[in-house]
Amino acid sequence: MKSLPLFLSLLLSAPLLGQVKSYEGYPLGVHIVAFSPDGKTLLMGSGASESTMHLFDIEKEVRVGTIGHQPDGIAFAGWFPKSGKFYTSGKDSLKIWSDTESYELFDFGSCPYEGELIFHENEEAYAIACGKKVYVLDEHMVKQFEVGLDEIYSAGSISPNGQELVIATALDELMFINLNDGSLEKTITESLAKQVVYLSDYELMAVDYYIFKEDEPYIRFINRGTGVETNFTDSDKVLLAKKVPGKDIIVTTHSGGFAKLYTTKGVLIKDFGKIGNFPLSMDISKSGDKAAIGLLNKLAIIDLSDY
């Protein structure tokens, strides 16, 4: 079998606790994981250090395709929720792929940091975050306007009603951008947000960055209507968290390589134990039956169908 620079052979290890399957052979780590809309395929890669991505068939447990080449490296990638296309982005370009060979190229110019595509759940609006700028696009991916940020971009999300874009910056702030007129509203947060996502038109979930050992990262729920925030944390430092679609439960990963399942109220449902070394990425299938976690040395897939 021809060897590839990113992935070595995939080795299926024994399931952990009967609910976790792990796949060895990722020397550069799995920095990007993204489920296809039907939950059958994973888009995977090692982040900006590599210029290619791979497609992994979950049921067959084999790699079924390779995409690239992006000379400046691939920092972000994901699937469009409706069309079935996927994208890859680096420092100065965005590629939208219809298959492993065909793509549309969007050149957004030199970016001091990698540019990330943010999209509405029904593909009605998009934004490209690039350093200290955000480009807002319509449903046809035509640029409408751009917004300057006070500091570099950290994370972003578009509200379900398509009216608002939230951007977290390195100044520990959330910037709310009206997608109709470009007006801004800023909110100072207690910590830099590594992740931020709309759960509804008025509620957001944010996850604090874990940078130093003394940090105590929280998972935060922010109500835009009332201004009320609720939050919880864990003695094992929280790295990543994602809500399971259609359920009030959250999958979390932690600095010791642990994975856990919580309610949105902060009640622990399941501790899956140590699933590997440092967690780098996570996604949950649209049906909510599987979570994929990229680690420093492997890929882990957790069966959530019992929860």
C-alpha positions, 0 to 999 in steps of 0.5 A: 500500500502506498504510504502518505505523509499524514497517516500511517496504516490504521490499526483498530484497537480494542474498544474501551468500555464497549463504547469507544473505538480508537484508531492508531497511526497518526504521528502528527496528531488529528487536529481536524475531524468533521462528520459528513451530514449523513454521519458516515464519513469523517474528514480528517487532518493534521492541521496547518502542518500538512497540506492534505486531508483524508476521508475515513469511512466509519463503518468500513473503518478505512480511508477512502480518499485524499484531498489537497494540495494546499501549499500553505497548509490546511488549518480548518476544514468541515462539511457544509450541512446541506449540500454535502460539499466540504471545505479546506482553508489555510492562510490565503485561500479557501477551497470548496470541494464537491469531490476529492478532485474538484473544487472552487477556489476563493482567494481572500488575500494574505492572512497573518493567521489561518482563515476559517469559514463560518456558515449558517446551518442552512447555508443562508449566510457565511463569514470568513474570519482572517486575523483581525478581519471578518468578511461577511458573505451572502448565500451565494458566497458573494462578499457583502461587507467586512468588519475590522476586529479589535484583536485576532479572531478566536471562534465564531458562529451564525445564529439559526435565524441568520441575523447575527454573527458572533465572533470571539477575539483574543481580547476576551470579548464577544463581538455581535455583528448584525448581518443586515446592516453590519452594526456591532455590539461588544460584550466583555467575557471573563476568559478567552473563548476557544469555542462559541456556538449558537444553541438558539437565536438567543442562547450561546455556548462558549468554552474557555481557552485552557492556556496555563496550568492555573487556568480553570476553563469553564463551559458557559451558557449565555442568554442574549435576551436576559444577559444571564450566564450559567456555567460549570467546570471540571477538576480535569481541565476542559479542553473542548466541548460540544452539545449533542444535537437534539439532546441536552447533553454535552461531550467534553474532552480534558487535558489528561486525555479524558472524555466525559458526558455532561448534561447542560446543567453540569451533571456528569452522566458518563466518564469514558475514562482516558481515551488517549493523549492530549485531545486536539479536535472534536465533532459530533454527528448530526444524528447525535449517535457518534462523537469523533475525537482527534488526539495527539496520537490517535482518533477515537470514536465514541458511541452515543446511541445509548444516551 
